[in-house]
Amino acid sequence: MASNNMATVPTYAPTPYAKGNSFVFPRGSVLPSRCVKCAASATEPPLKKSFSWHHPALYFLALFGLFPYAIVAAIVQKRIELNIPLCEAHKSIRTKRLWIGAVLLLTCIPVPWVIASHTIKDDGTAFCVGFLLGIGMFVTGIMFTVCESPLRATCIGLDSAEFTGACPEFLASLGDTPNVQAKVSAAGV
């Protein structure tokens, strides 16, 4: 009769912790199931978001042109994927902002021209008004769609990432010291 010699071996999983007005997210850890914006109970599924970051000194390369900056930034940027817990209210706010941004981007060309051509009789003035209104709608649409993330990565390293944008109650629930929780797993002896 063969015996099953299984021993319990603890493995350690890092947990996120607060650091001032931000929090540090070690790779492999999981955020608590509380909304990062209000600390209420989060709804499932969490928002899966990919963040990228590079050192701010690389913006200096933009002085030599956007092409050199884009190439170097694409090569050296660091990435991390995060499951962000949000409550129903904050998911709804995010969805509304994305819709507003999409509508502004899709209508930034036809709507200003129609409005300007039907309300202003002088063609030169109508063109200028339509152009400026279109640029305003385009920039606003970009702002709504790009800046919709509930968190902002301030640093991404090989083993952890730092984020801002969480509410103080959520940060308080994390604690302010690095913590390693033991997980018990079965391993053969």
C-alpha positions as YAML, in Angstrom:
chain: A
units: angstrom
residues:
- id: 1
  name: MET
  ca: [0.00, 0.00, 0.00]
- id: 2
  name: ALA
  ca: [1.52, 3.28, -1.09]
- id: 3
  name: SER
  ca: [1.36, 6.15, 1.34]
- id: 4
  name: ASN
  ca: [0.77, 9.71, 0.34]
- id: 5
  name: ASN
  ca: [3.42, 11.78, 2.10]
- id: 6
  name: MET
  ca: [2.24, 15.33, 1.57]
- id: 7
  name: ALA
  ca: [3.65, 18.12, 3.69]
- id: 8
  name: THR
  ca: [2.38, 21.64, 3.99]
- id: 9
  name: VAL
  ca: [4.94, 24.17, 2.84]
- id: 10
  name: PRO
  ca: [4.24, 27.86, 3.20]
- id: 11
  name: THR
  ca: [4.80, 30.08, 0.18]
- id: 12
  name: TYR
  ca: [4.84, 33.82, 0.56]
- id: 13
  name: ALA
  ca: [2.80, 36.32, -1.43]
- id: 14
  name: PRO
  ca: [3.53, 40.03, -1.14]
- id: 15
  name: THR
  ca: [0.67, 42.42, -0.43]
- id: 16
  name: PRO
  ca: [0.19, 46.02, -1.56]
- id: 17
  name: TYR
  ca: [0.93, 48.75, 0.98]
- id: 18
  name: ALA
  ca: [0.37, 52.49, 1.29]
- id: 19
  name: LYS
  ca: [3.23, 54.93, 0.87]
- id: 20
  name: GLY
  ca: [2.06, 58.46, 1.59]
- id: 21
  name: ASN
  ca: [-0.64, 59.44, -0.93]
- id: 22
  name: SER
  ca: [0.17, 56.46, -3.15]
- id: 23
  name: PHE
  ca: [0.44, 52.71, -2.83]
- id: 24
  name: VAL
  ca: [3.03, 50.15, -3.85]
- id: 25
  name: PHE
  ca: [1.82, 47.09, -5.72]
- id: 26
  name: PRO
  ca: [4.34, 44.22, -5.68]
- id: 27
  name: ARG
  ca: [4.10, 41.96, -8.73]
- id: 28
  name: GLY
  ca: [2.06, 38.88, -7.93]
- id: 29
  name: SER
  ca: [-0.05, 40.56, -5.28]
- id: 30
  name: VAL
  ca: [-3.80, 41.24, -5.35]
- id: 31
  name: LEU
  ca: [-5.63, 44.43, -4.40]
- id: 32
  name: PRO
  ca: [-8.37, 44.08, -1.78]
- id: 33
  name: SER
  ca: [-11.94, 43.94, -3.09]
- id: 34
  name: ARG
  ca: [-12.72, 47.57, -2.23]
- id: 35
  name: CYS
  ca: [-13.23, 50.42, -4.67]
- id: 36
  name: VAL
  ca: [-9.99, 52.38, -5.09]
- id: 37
  name: LYS
  ca: [-11.96, 55.64, -5.44]
- id: 38
  name: CYS
  ca: [-14.32, 55.42, -2.42]
- id: 39
  name: ALA
  ca: [-13.37, 52.21, -0.50]
- id: 40
  name: ALA
  ca: [-16.90, 50.78, -0.90]
- id: 41
  name: SER
  ca: [-17.41, 47.13, -1.80]
- id: 42
  name: ALA
  ca: [-16.20, 46.49, -5.32]
- id: 43
  name: THR
  ca: [-18.27, 44.79, -7.99]
- id: 44
  name: GLU
  ca: [-17.02, 41.90, -10.08]
- id: 45
  name: PRO
  ca: [-15.25, 41.71, -12.43]
- id: 46
  name: PRO
  ca: [-12.48, 44.19, -11.61]
- id: 47
  name: LEU
  ca: [-11.25, 46.57, -14.30]
- id: 48
  name: LYS
  ca: [-8.27, 44.94, -16.03]
- id: 49
  name: LYS
  ca: [-5.88, 47.72, -17.00]
- id: 50
  name: SER
  ca: [-2.38, 47.70, -18.42]
- id: 51
  name: PHE
  ca: [-0.06, 50.51, -17.29]
- id: 52
  name: SER
  ca: [3.22, 51.61, -18.84]
- id: 53
  name: TRP
  ca: [5.82, 53.98, -17.47]
- id: 54
  name: HIS
  ca: [9.24, 55.35, -18.30]
- id: 55
  name: HIS
  ca: [11.51, 57.70, -16.43]
- id: 56
  name: PRO
  ca: [10.38, 61.33, -16.84]
- id: 57
  name: ALA
  ca: [13.87, 62.38, -17.96]
- id: 58
  name: LEU
  ca: [13.13, 60.74, -21.32]
- id: 59
  name: TYR
  ca: [10.79, 63.63, -22.16]
- id: 60
  name: PHE
  ca: [14.02, 65.56, -22.77]
- id: 61
  name: LEU
  ca: [14.37, 63.55, -26.00]
- id: 62
  name: ALA
  ca: [11.24, 65.27, -27.34]
- id: 63
  name: LEU
  ca: [13.41, 68.35, -27.83]
- id: 64
  name: PHE
  ca: [15.17, 66.41, -30.61]
- id: 65
  name: GLY
  ca: [11.86, 65.37, -32.15]
- id: 66
  name: LEU
  ca: [8.93, 63.15, -31.38]
- id: 67
  name: PHE
  ca: [10.31, 60.26, -33.44]
- id: 68
  name: PRO
  ca: [13.49, 59.71, -31.35]
- id: 69
  name: TYR
  ca: [11.46, 60.08, -28.15]
- id: 70
  name: ALA
  ca: [8.83, 57.58, -29.32]
- id: 71
  name: ILE
  ca: [11.44, 54.97, -30.29]
- id: 72
  name: VAL
  ca: [13.40, 55.20, -27.03]
- id: 73
  name: ALA
  ca: [10.28, 55.38, -24.87]
- id: 74
  name: ALA
  ca: [8.81, 52.29, -26.56]
- id: 75
  name: ILE
  ca: [12.02, 50.36, -25.92]
- id: 76
  name: VAL
  ca: [12.66, 51.30, -22.28]
- id: 77
  name: GLN
  ca: [9.13, 51.59, -20.91]
- id: 78
  name: LYS
  ca: [8.06, 49.14, -18.23]
- id: 79
  name: ARG
  ca: [4.60, 47.57, -18.09]
- id: 80
  name: ILE
  ca: [2.35, 46.05, -15.46]
- id: 81
  name: GLU
  ca: [-1.19, 44.74, -15.60]
- id: 82
  name: LEU
  ca: [-3.51, 45.45, -12.69]
- id: 83
  name: ASN
  ca: [-7.01, 44.33, -11.75]
- id: 84
  name: ILE
  ca: [-8.53, 47.52, -10.34]
- id: 85
  name: PRO
  ca: [-11.50, 47.04, -8.00]
- id: 86
  name: LEU
  ca: [-14.28, 49.61, -8.59]
- id: 87
  name: CYS
  ca: [-17.77, 50.01, -7.16]
- id: 88
  name: GLU
  ca: [-20.79, 50.21, -9.47]
- id: 89
  name: ALA
  ca: [-20.94, 54.03, -9.20]
- id: 90
  name: HIS
  ca: [-17.31, 54.55, -10.24]
- id: 91
  name: LYS
  ca: [-17.57, 51.98, -13.05]
- id: 92
  name: SER
  ca: [-20.58, 53.93, -14.32]
- id: 93
  name: ILE
  ca: [-18.69, 57.25, -14.17]
- id: 94
  name: ARG
  ca: [-15.79, 55.72, -16.11]
- id: 95
  name: THR
  ca: [-18.14, 54.30, -18.76]
- id: 96
  name: LYS
  ca: [-19.89, 57.69, -19.19]
- id: 97
  name: ARG
  ca: [-16.55, 59.46, -19.62]
- id: 98
  name: LEU
  ca: [-15.45, 56.95, -22.25]
- id: 99
  name: TRP
  ca: [-18.71, 57.42, -24.16]
- id: 100
  name: ILE
  ca: [-18.42, 61.21, -24.01]
- id: 101
  name: GLY
  ca: [-14.84, 61.01, -25.29]
- id: 102
  name: ALA
  ca: [-15.82, 58.66, -28.12]
- id: 103
  name: VAL
  ca: [-18.71, 60.88, -29.22]
- id: 104
  name: LEU
  ca: [-16.51, 63.99, -29.17]
- id: 105
  name: LEU
  ca: [-13.83, 62.25, -31.23]
- id: 106
  name: LEU
  ca: [-16.29, 60.87, -33.77]
- id: 107
  name: THR
  ca: [-18.08, 64.19, -34.23]
- id: 108
  name: CYS
  ca: [-15.13, 66.62, -34.01]
- id: 109
  name: ILE
  ca: [-15.07, 67.08, -37.80]
- id: 110
  name: PRO
  ca: [-18.68, 67.10, -39.06]
- id: 111
  name: VAL
  ca: [-20.46, 68.90, -36.19]
- id: 112
  name: PRO
  ca: [-18.27, 72.06, -36.09]
- id: 113
  name: TRP
  ca: [-18.47, 72.48, -39.86]
- id: 114
  name: VAL
  ca: [-22.25, 72.09, -39.91]
- id: 115
  name: ILE
  ca: [-22.73, 74.49, -37.00]
- id: 116
  name: ALA
  ca: [-20.33, 77.08, -38.39]
- id: 117
  name: SER
  ca: [-21.62, 76.92, -41.97]
- id: 118
  name: HIS
  ca: [-25.27, 77.27, -40.94]
- id: 119
  name: THR
  ca: [-24.84, 80.01, -38.34]
- id: 120
  name: ILE
  ca: [-22.08, 82.21, -39.82]
- id: 121
  name: LYS
  ca: [-22.54, 83.71, -43.30]
- id: 122
  name: ASP
  ca: [-18.93, 84.79, -43.89]
- id: 123
  name: ASP
  ca: [-17.00, 81.78, -45.25]
- id: 124
  name: GLY
  ca: [-13.64, 82.81, -43.76]
- id: 125
  name: THR
  ca: [-15.08, 83.34, -40.30]
- id: 126
  name: ALA
  ca: [-17.11, 80.11, -40.55]
- id: 127
  name: PHE
  ca: [-13.96, 78.19, -41.45]
- id: 128
  name: CYS
  ca: [-12.01, 79.63, -38.49]
- id: 129
  name: VAL
  ca: [-14.85, 78.99, -36.03]
- id: 130
  name: GLY
  ca: [-15.40, 75.46, -37.36]
- id: 131
  name: PHE
  ca: [-11.68, 74.71, -37.22]
- id: 132
  name: LEU
  ca: [-11.26, 75.99, -33.66]
- id: 133
  name: LEU
  ca: [-14.41, 74.22, -32.46]
- id: 134
  name: GLY
  ca: [-13.21, 70.98, -34.07]
- id: 135
  name: ILE
  ca: [-9.79, 71.26, -32.42]
- id: 136
  name: GLY
  ca: [-11.49, 71.93, -29.07]
- id: 137
  name: MET
  ca: [-13.74, 68.89, -29.45]
- id: 138
  name: PHE
  ca: [-10.79, 66.70, -30.51]
- id: 139
  name: VAL
  ca: [-8.61, 67.73, -27.54]
- id: 140
  name: THR
  ca: [-11.51, 67.31, -25.11]
- id: 141
  name: GLY
  ca: [-12.31, 63.88, -26.55]
- id: 142
  name: ILE
  ca: [-8.69, 62.80, -26.17]
- id: 143
  name: MET
  ca: [-8.70, 64.04, -22.57]
- id: 144
  name: PHE
  ca: [-11.86, 62.05, -21.76]
- id: 145
  name: THR
  ca: [-10.57, 58.82, -23.29]
- id: 146
  name: VAL
  ca: [-6.91, 58.93, -22.27]
- id: 147
  name: CYS
  ca: [-7.39, 60.29, -18.75]
- id: 148
  name: GLU
  ca: [-10.17, 57.84, -17.80]
- id: 149
  name: SER
  ca: [-7.98, 55.59, -15.69]
- id: 150
  name: PRO
  ca: [-8.86, 55.55, -11.99]
- id: 151
  name: LEU
  ca: [-5.16, 55.16, -11.08]
- id: 152
  name: ARG
  ca: [-1.92, 56.62, -12.42]
- id: 153
  name: ALA
  ca: [1.40, 54.78, -12.40]
- id: 154
  name: THR
  ca: [4.18, 56.96, -10.96]
- id: 155
  name: CYS
  ca: [6.90, 54.31, -11.13]
- id: 156
  name: ILE
  ca: [7.10, 50.76, -12.45]
- id: 157
  name: GLY
  ca: [10.07, 48.61, -11.52]
- id: 158
  name: LEU
  ca: [11.01, 44.99, -12.02]
- id: 159
  name: ASP
  ca: [9.38, 43.80, -8.79]
- id: 160
  name: SER
  ca: [6.72, 46.43, -7.99]
- id: 161
  name: ALA
  ca: [4.85, 49.49, -9.18]
- id: 162
  name: GLU
  ca: [3.69, 52.65, -7.45]
- id: 163
  name: PHE
  ca: [0.27, 54.21, -8.13]
- id: 164
  name: THR
  ca: [-1.56, 57.39, -7.19]
- id: 165
  name: GLY
  ca: [-5.27, 58.21, -7.41]
- id: 166
  name: ALA
  ca: [-6.66, 55.96, -4.67]
- id: 167
  name: CYS
  ca: [-8.81, 57.47, -1.93]
- id: 168
  name: PRO
  ca: [-7.38, 57.87, 1.62]
- id: 169
  name: GLU
  ca: [-9.78, 55.23, 3.01]
- id: 170
  name: PHE
  ca: [-8.52, 52.66, 0.49]
- id: 171
  name: LEU
  ca: [-4.91, 53.54, 1.31]
- id: 172
  name: ALA
  ca: [-5.63, 53.19, 5.04]
- id: 173
  name: SER
  ca: [-7.03, 49.69, 4.44]
- id: 174
  name: LEU
  ca: [-3.72, 48.61, 2.88]
- id: 175
  name: GLY
  ca: [-1.50, 49.49, 5.81]
- id: 176
  name: ASP
  ca: [1.75, 51.41, 5.52]
- id: 177
  name: THR
  ca: [4.41, 48.73, 5.79]
- id: 178
  name: PRO
  ca: [5.43, 46.03, 3.35]
- id: 179
  name: ASN
  ca: [3.72, 42.83, 4.40]
- id: 180
  name: VAL
  ca: [4.21, 39.29, 3.23]
- id: 181
  name: GLN
  ca: [1.33, 36.92, 3.81]
- id: 182
  name: ALA
  ca: [2.02, 33.24, 4.06]
- id: 183
  name: LYS
  ca: [-0.01, 31.01, 1.78]
- id: 184
  name: VAL
  ca: [-0.04, 27.34, 2.63]
- id: 185
  name: SER
  ca: [0.41, 24.93, -0.22]
- id: 186
  name: ALA
  ca: [0.76, 21.18, -0.31]
- id: 187
  name: ALA
  ca: [4.02, 19.82, -1.64]
- id: 188
  name: GLY
  ca: [5.33, 16.30, -1.92]
- id: 189
  name: VAL
  ca: [8.07, 15.26, 0.47]
...
